[in-house]
Amino acid sequence: MINWSRPAMAMAALAAVSGMLTACSSSDSSSEPAATATATAAATAAETAAETAAETAAETAGGVGDFGEDGGYAYATNVDDHRLLVVDVCEVKAALDAEGGPQYADINSVYTDGANSVKGDGSVRTLKGFASAEGKKHNSDEYYGSAGSIDAFVTSAIDGSGDFDGESDGTRSQAIEKGIQNEALVAYVAHELFTALAKGADGDFAGGVHNWDEGWAFYHGAEPGCSPYATGNSRAENYATLSDDGVTALANVNILNAMIEGRDALLNEDVDSATTAANEVIRNLVTIYSQAVIRYATKMTSDLAEGDQEAARAHQAEGLAFWRVIEPYVGDINPDSTSAINGVFALSSDPASGTEGDVRAALEPIWDATGVSADEVGTLQ
């Protein structure tokens, strides 16, 4: 099993920060202006640290279930505002489906300025803010080699620039919707889980539990129909991999159980078990988005058989957006597989028929490496 989390990287980052602070503290203090500046900076840092500690204490005061639940997951900390971020996605989807076509200005406003996830200090949490932020604990920017890689994809689809220059509304809409609902939110989930593990490794278990709760708030949240959780259920219906209730994906059941186990592990100060739970979350995300990638390669074949080039192009963009959800975590496992999948979905090439078998074959070595079985993925119905 691949270890998806990056506590070692987090510890290295903390060590680097520690080294910077040490270097600062050893600088020449004989100059009065420099000493004054140092004292001011120290006071500001102390004030900020005190405010952060107070916020954390307020957010984490309580126990499991004291802060409500979503979809069977009982929060152990206060994530009331975090769980509303998915409502922004609902507003983006409504603007995409507006009468008269996508309302790009409205979409950009919600994406950039936010609407529903208001923080305790009155500022608004935004989808773009996270997608464009540097130093987050997801693999996307490191893998794609540029800061704000998620935002670059989404913004170019909103603007009709870059890879989406001259593309139809249908193609741009699929990239926007899937890029936000899936790539951006799943990256939020990964960031929160990896941050939780790093905090736990550093002994900050209260903060770690809070980040872990945020992970579920972004995966399911207050409006699960606009979250990655909904994608999991839709793909399970396509592949006959629903649980006994006939509605919920088996992968989502597994993710929920892993999230509960990870929460409880952190509450019990058990980082190793929480890491195992995080691995299980990501493993099931590989299942969900493998299903999505194969499905949209299949749709391209059907579209082209019907002579609908425009629909094939839109489904190519949709498949690309779904692949980008997991590519940063699995793309280095088998370079030939990654190259084959990118060859199918890259917008620099035209949609092609009959690629679904190639895509599934390319994913199989990735499943082998990540512990995903063919039965878990299922067969497209």
Backbone torsions as a table, in degrees:
resi	resn	phi	psi	omega
1	MET	NA	131.7	177.1
2	ILE	-72.9	139.7	175.1
3	ASN	-88.4	104.8	-173.6
4	TRP	-75.0	-30.5	-175.1
5	SER	-75.4	162.8	-175.9
6	ARG	-129.4	54.0	179.8
7	PRO	-61.8	-34.0	179.5
8	ALA	-62.8	-41.4	178.4
9	MET	-64.8	-40.6	179.0
10	ALA	-63.0	-41.7	179.8
11	MET	-65.8	-37.7	177.7
12	ALA	-62.4	-40.4	178.5
13	ALA	-63.7	-41.9	178.5
14	LEU	-64.3	-39.1	178.2
15	ALA	-62.9	-39.5	178.7
16	ALA	-63.7	-43.2	177.5
17	VAL	-62.1	-42.6	179.2
18	SER	-59.7	-42.0	178.9
19	GLY	-63.4	-38.5	178.3
20	MET	-63.8	-41.6	-179.7
21	LEU	-65.8	-39.1	178.7
22	THR	-63.3	-43.1	179.0
23	ALA	-61.7	-39.9	179.6
24	CYS	-65.0	-41.2	-175.4
25	SER	-70.3	-21.0	-177.8
26	SER	-96.8	5.2	-179.1
27	SER	-72.3	161.5	-176.7
28	ASP	-61.3	122.5	-178.3
29	SER	-108.8	12.0	-178.1
30	SER	-72.0	-22.6	-179.9
31	SER	-81.3	125.6	-178.6
32	GLU	-61.1	-45.1	177.4
33	PRO	-59.8	-40.8	-179.6
34	ALA	-65.2	-41.4	179.8
35	ALA	-64.3	-40.0	179.1
36	THR	-64.1	-43.0	179.3
37	ALA	-63.3	-41.3	179.2
38	THR	-62.9	-42.9	-179.9
39	ALA	-64.6	-40.6	179.1
40	THR	-64.0	-44.1	179.3
41	ALA	-62.3	-40.7	-179.6
42	ALA	-65.4	-40.0	179.1
43	ALA	-65.9	-41.7	178.2
44	THR	-63.2	-43.0	179.3
45	ALA	-62.9	-41.3	179.5
46	ALA	-64.8	-40.3	178.9
47	GLU	-65.0	-43.4	178.1
48	THR	-62.9	-43.5	179.4
49	ALA	-61.9	-40.5	179.4
50	ALA	-65.2	-41.5	178.4
51	GLU	-63.9	-42.9	179.0
52	THR	-62.4	-43.8	179.5
53	ALA	-62.0	-40.1	179.8
54	ALA	-66.2	-41.5	178.4
55	GLU	-63.3	-43.6	179.5
56	THR	-62.3	-42.3	179.9
57	ALA	-62.0	-40.7	179.8
58	ALA	-68.0	-37.6	-177.8
59	GLU	-73.8	-26.7	-173.0
60	THR	-108.1	1.5	-179.8
61	ALA	-74.2	110.5	-179.0
62	GLY	143.6	-161.8	-179.7
63	GLY	-144.0	-176.7	-178.6
64	VAL	-58.6	125.5	179.0
65	GLY	93.4	-13.0	-179.5
66	ASP	-72.4	-14.4	-176.0
67	PHE	-119.4	23.8	176.5
68	GLY	83.8	-173.6	-178.7
69	GLU	-150.4	159.8	172.8
70	ASP	-135.6	124.6	173.0
71	GLY	57.6	31.5	178.5
72	GLY	94.3	-4.7	176.9
73	TYR	-101.1	118.6	178.9
74	ALA	-90.4	123.2	-179.7
75	TYR	-73.9	141.3	176.2
76	ALA	-99.3	-7.6	-179.9
77	THR	-139.0	173.1	-176.9
78	ASN	-85.6	109.5	176.5
79	VAL	-124.9	33.4	-176.1
80	ASP	-56.5	-39.7	-178.7
81	ASP	-82.7	-31.9	179.9
82	HIS	-63.0	-41.7	-175.0
83	ARG	-68.0	-10.3	179.1
84	LEU	-89.6	-4.8	-179.7
85	LEU	-62.3	-33.7	-180.0
86	VAL	-65.6	-20.6	176.7
87	VAL	-66.5	-32.8	173.7
88	ASP	-59.4	-39.4	179.0
89	VAL	-63.4	-39.3	176.5
90	CYS	-58.4	-41.2	-179.4
91	GLU	-68.1	-37.6	175.7
92	VAL	-62.5	-44.9	-179.2
93	LYS	-62.6	-39.1	178.4
94	ALA	-64.3	-39.9	179.2
95	ALA	-69.5	-31.1	176.1
96	LEU	-67.5	-34.9	-176.3
97	ASP	-96.2	12.5	-175.8
98	ALA	-63.1	150.2	175.4
99	GLU	-61.1	131.5	-177.6
100	GLY	95.0	-1.5	177.1
101	GLY	105.4	173.6	-177.8
102	PRO	-56.6	135.0	178.0
103	GLN	-98.4	86.5	-170.1
104	TYR	-63.6	-34.7	179.2
105	ALA	-65.3	-41.6	178.2
106	ASP	-66.9	-40.3	178.4
107	ILE	-60.6	-47.3	-178.8
108	ASN	-64.4	-35.5	179.4
109	SER	-63.1	-47.7	179.4
110	VAL	-65.8	-44.2	-178.2
111	TYR	-64.1	-42.3	-174.0
112	THR	-85.7	-43.9	-173.1
113	ASP	-97.2	-19.3	-177.5
114	GLY	77.5	167.8	-177.9
115	ALA	-147.5	-38.2	-167.7
116	ASN	-119.7	-25.2	-174.9
117	SER	-94.0	82.7	-176.1
118	VAL	-92.1	124.2	-178.3
119	LYS	-75.3	170.1	-179.5
120	GLY	-62.0	-27.3	-179.8
121	ASP	-87.4	3.5	178.2
122	GLY	94.0	-12.9	176.4
123	SER	-75.5	164.1	-174.7
124	VAL	-111.3	127.5	174.5
125	ARG	-72.9	134.4	-176.7
126	THR	-127.0	152.0	175.8
127	LEU	-64.6	-43.1	179.7
128	LYS	-65.9	-36.1	-178.9
129	GLY	-57.9	-42.4	177.7
130	PHE	-75.1	-45.4	-175.4
131	ALA	-60.6	-28.1	-177.5
132	SER	-100.1	-6.1	-175.6
133	ALA	-71.9	147.7	176.9
134	GLU	-96.4	154.5	172.8
135	GLY	78.5	15.4	178.7
136	LYS	-78.6	153.8	-175.5
137	LYS	-90.0	51.6	165.3
138	HIS	-121.4	165.9	-172.9
139	ASN	-88.0	-5.3	-167.8
140	SER	-60.0	-52.8	-175.1
141	ASP	-66.1	-39.2	177.8
142	GLU	-63.5	-43.1	-176.8
143	TYR	-68.8	-46.4	-176.8
144	TYR	-83.3	-8.6	173.1
145	GLY	78.2	21.7	178.4
146	SER	-155.5	143.7	177.6
147	ALA	-69.5	144.5	177.7
148	GLY	70.0	31.4	-175.5
149	SER	-63.7	-34.8	179.2
150	ILE	-68.5	-45.9	179.7
151	ASP	-62.2	-38.3	-179.7
152	ALA	-59.7	-40.5	179.3
153	PHE	-66.6	-49.6	-176.6
154	VAL	-66.7	-46.3	-176.7
155	THR	-64.5	-37.9	178.6
156	SER	-65.7	-32.8	176.5
157	ALA	-70.7	-38.4	177.6
158	ILE	-66.0	-43.7	-176.1
159	ASP	-80.2	-19.0	-172.5
160	GLY	70.8	37.5	-178.7
161	SER	-117.9	176.8	176.9
162	GLY	57.2	-129.9	-179.7
163	ASP	-62.1	-17.6	-176.9
164	PHE	-104.6	11.1	175.9
165	ASP	-63.3	121.7	178.3
166	GLY	80.4	2.6	-179.7
167	GLU	-79.8	157.6	-178.2
168	SER	-71.7	164.1	175.2
169	ASP	-59.0	-37.4	-179.4
170	GLY	-62.4	-43.0	179.4
171	THR	-67.2	-46.1	-180.0
172	ARG	-64.8	-39.3	-178.1
173	SER	-62.6	-42.7	-179.8
174	GLN	-63.9	-41.1	179.5
175	ALA	-66.4	-39.5	179.3
176	ILE	-65.0	-53.0	-175.6
177	GLU	-62.0	-51.0	-177.2
178	LYS	-72.2	-32.9	177.6
179	GLY	-64.3	-37.4	-179.4
180	ILE	-82.7	-54.9	-175.1
181	GLN	-64.5	-31.2	-173.5
182	ASN	-112.0	-62.3	-176.3
183	GLU	-61.7	-49.3	-176.8
184	ALA	-67.3	-46.4	-176.5
185	LEU	-71.0	-38.3	177.2
186	VAL	-65.4	-35.7	175.0
187	ALA	-62.4	-38.9	174.5
188	TYR	-57.3	-45.8	-179.0
189	VAL	-59.4	-50.6	-179.5
190	ALA	-59.0	-45.3	178.9
191	HIS	-57.1	-45.4	-177.1
192	GLU	-68.0	-41.1	179.6
193	LEU	-66.1	-44.2	-179.9
194	PHE	-66.2	-36.5	176.6
195	THR	-65.6	-40.8	177.8
196	ALA	-59.0	-43.4	179.5
197	LEU	-66.0	-40.9	179.1
198	ALA	-64.1	-41.5	178.1
199	LYS	-65.7	-41.1	177.7
200	GLY	-61.6	-42.0	178.5
201	ALA	-62.2	-25.9	179.7
202	ASP	-93.0	1.9	177.5
203	GLY	90.9	0.0	180.0
204	ASP	-94.2	77.0	-175.6
205	PHE	-75.8	-31.6	177.2
206	ALA	-62.9	-46.3	177.1
207	GLY	-65.0	-36.9	179.6
208	GLY	-63.7	-41.9	178.0
209	VAL	-62.8	-39.3	179.1
210	HIS	-62.2	-46.2	177.4
211	ASN	-62.1	-38.9	179.6
212	TRP	-62.1	-44.1	176.4
213	ASP	-59.2	-40.1	178.6
214	GLU	-60.5	-34.3	178.1
215	GLY	-57.1	-45.6	178.3
216	TRP	-70.2	-34.6	178.3
217	ALA	-59.9	-33.9	179.6
218	PHE	-86.4	-25.8	179.9
219	TYR	-81.0	-36.0	-177.5
220	HIS	-118.0	-65.8	173.8
221	GLY	67.8	-166.4	-173.6
222	ALA	-75.6	-22.2	179.6
223	GLU	-130.1	80.4	-174.3
224	PRO	-61.2	-21.8	178.5
225	GLY	-67.3	-13.0	179.6
226	CYS	-112.3	15.0	-173.7
227	SER	-115.5	172.0	174.5
228	PRO	-58.8	-28.2	177.8
229	TYR	-55.1	-39.7	179.6
230	ALA	-66.0	-37.8	177.6
231	THR	-61.8	-42.5	178.1
232	GLY	-57.8	-44.3	-179.8
233	ASN	-67.3	-39.9	179.7
234	SER	-64.2	-44.1	-179.1
235	ARG	-68.1	-35.2	178.0
236	ALA	-64.3	-35.8	176.3
237	GLU	-64.7	-39.8	178.6
238	ASN	-65.1	-29.6	-172.1
239	TYR	-111.5	7.4	-179.0
240	ALA	57.3	43.2	177.9
241	THR	-121.2	35.7	175.4
242	LEU	-79.2	157.0	175.2
243	SER	-77.5	-177.6	-175.7
244	ASP	-62.7	-20.7	-179.8
245	ASP	-77.0	-8.2	177.5
246	GLY	74.5	6.8	-177.1
247	VAL	-127.9	-40.4	-172.2
248	THR	-95.7	132.4	177.3
249	ALA	-62.4	141.1	172.6
250	LEU	-57.6	-36.8	178.1
251	ALA	-62.4	-38.5	177.9
252	ASN	-69.9	-34.3	174.1
253	VAL	-61.8	-44.2	179.1
254	ASN	-63.9	-40.8	179.4
255	ILE	-65.0	-44.4	178.3
256	LEU	-58.6	-47.9	-178.9
257	ASN	-61.9	-40.6	178.8
258	ALA	-66.4	-38.5	178.0
259	MET	-63.9	-40.8	177.6
260	ILE	-65.2	-44.0	179.5
261	GLU	-63.0	-41.4	179.2
262	GLY	-66.9	-41.3	175.8
263	ARG	-57.4	-49.3	-177.3
264	ASP	-66.8	-35.0	177.6
265	ALA	-62.6	-43.4	179.3
266	LEU	-67.6	-36.9	175.8
267	LEU	-62.1	-29.8	177.8
268	ASN	-95.7	11.6	176.5
269	GLU	59.0	43.1	-178.7
270	ASP	-116.8	90.4	-176.3
271	VAL	-68.9	-36.7	-178.0
272	ASP	-61.3	-44.4	179.9
273	SER	-69.1	-34.7	176.7
274	ALA	-65.9	-36.8	177.2
275	THR	-64.4	-42.2	176.1
276	THR	-59.1	-41.6	178.8
277	ALA	-64.8	-41.0	178.4
278	ALA	-63.3	-41.2	176.4
279	ASN	-58.8	-40.2	-179.3
280	GLU	-67.5	-36.4	176.0
281	VAL	-60.4	-51.5	-177.2
282	ILE	-65.0	-37.8	178.6
283	ARG	-58.2	-42.8	180.0
284	ASN	-73.4	-27.1	172.5
285	LEU	-66.0	-36.2	175.4
286	VAL	-60.5	-40.2	177.5
287	THR	-60.7	-50.9	-176.4
288	ILE	-60.2	-48.5	-173.0
289	TYR	-82.4	-17.4	167.6
290	SER	-66.2	-43.0	177.1
291	GLN	-58.6	-43.0	-178.3
292	ALA	-65.1	-43.8	-177.3
293	VAL	-63.1	-45.6	179.0
294	ILE	-63.5	-41.7	-177.0
295	ARG	-60.3	-41.4	-174.9
296	TYR	-81.3	-21.6	168.0
297	ALA	-66.9	-39.5	177.6
298	THR	-64.6	-41.1	178.7
299	LYS	-62.6	-36.8	177.6
300	MET	-59.6	-42.1	178.4
301	THR	-61.7	-45.2	-179.8
302	SER	-64.0	-42.5	-179.8
303	ASP	-61.0	-46.0	-176.7
304	LEU	-69.1	-32.1	176.0
305	ALA	-63.5	-28.5	179.1
306	GLU	-92.5	1.4	178.9
307	GLY	76.9	18.8	-176.7
308	ASP	-101.1	83.7	-178.4
309	GLN	-64.6	-37.3	-178.1
310	GLU	-64.7	-43.9	178.1
311	ALA	-64.7	-39.0	178.7
312	ALA	-61.7	-40.1	179.1
313	ARG	-65.8	-41.0	178.4
314	ALA	-63.5	-41.3	179.6
315	HIS	-71.4	-27.3	173.9
316	GLN	-64.7	-44.0	178.0
317	ALA	-65.1	-37.3	179.1
318	GLU	-65.0	-45.0	177.5
319	GLY	-62.1	-38.9	177.7
320	LEU	-61.7	-45.0	-179.6
321	ALA	-62.6	-40.8	178.3
322	PHE	-67.1	-40.5	178.7
323	TRP	-62.6	-37.7	-179.4
324	ARG	-65.7	-17.8	177.3
325	VAL	-64.6	-43.3	-174.9
326	ILE	-106.7	-14.8	-177.2
327	GLU	-54.2	-41.5	-179.0
328	PRO	-61.7	-19.5	-178.0
329	TYR	-99.8	-22.8	-175.3
330	VAL	-122.8	-6.3	-172.0
331	GLY	-64.2	-24.6	-178.9
332	ASP	-91.5	-2.5	-177.0
333	ILE	-67.3	-47.5	-177.7
334	ASN	-142.1	98.4	-176.5
335	PRO	-56.0	-34.5	179.3
336	ASP	-65.9	-40.1	177.8
337	SER	-63.3	-45.6	-179.4
338	THR	-62.1	-42.9	179.4
339	SER	-62.9	-40.1	-179.4
340	ALA	-65.3	-43.4	-178.7
341	ILE	-68.4	-43.4	177.9
342	ASN	-63.9	-32.1	177.8
343	GLY	-64.2	-30.4	179.0
344	VAL	-76.4	-41.9	-169.6
345	PHE	-103.1	-11.3	-179.8
346	ALA	-58.9	131.5	-177.2
347	LEU	-74.1	-5.7	174.8
348	SER	-75.8	-9.8	178.0
349	SER	-119.1	157.7	178.3
350	ASP	-77.8	153.3	175.9
351	PRO	-59.8	143.5	-178.7
352	ALA	-127.6	151.4	178.6
353	SER	-85.3	155.4	170.6
354	GLY	71.8	22.3	-177.0
355	THR	-91.6	-10.0	-173.9
356	GLU	-61.5	-37.4	177.5
357	GLY	-65.6	-39.6	178.0
358	ASP	-64.9	-39.4	-179.8
359	VAL	-65.7	-46.3	179.1
360	ARG	-61.5	-43.1	179.1
361	ALA	-62.0	-37.3	179.3
362	ALA	-68.8	-30.9	-179.6
363	LEU	-77.0	-24.0	-173.8
364	GLU	-59.2	-43.6	176.2
365	PRO	-62.8	-30.7	177.0
366	ILE	-68.1	-42.0	177.2
367	TRP	-62.4	-42.3	179.9
368	ASP	-58.8	-41.4	-177.0
369	ALA	-73.8	-26.3	-175.2
370	THR	-105.2	1.8	177.1
371	GLY	79.2	20.3	176.6
372	VAL	-92.5	131.9	179.5
373	SER	-96.2	156.6	176.9
374	ALA	-61.8	-33.8	178.4
375	ASP	-65.1	-35.6	178.3
376	GLU	-66.3	-37.2	177.1
377	VAL	-71.9	-41.2	179.2
378	GLY	80.2	-169.0	-178.6
379	THR	-122.2	132.4	-179.0
380	LEU	-62.1	128.0	-176.8
381	GLN	-85.9	NA	NA
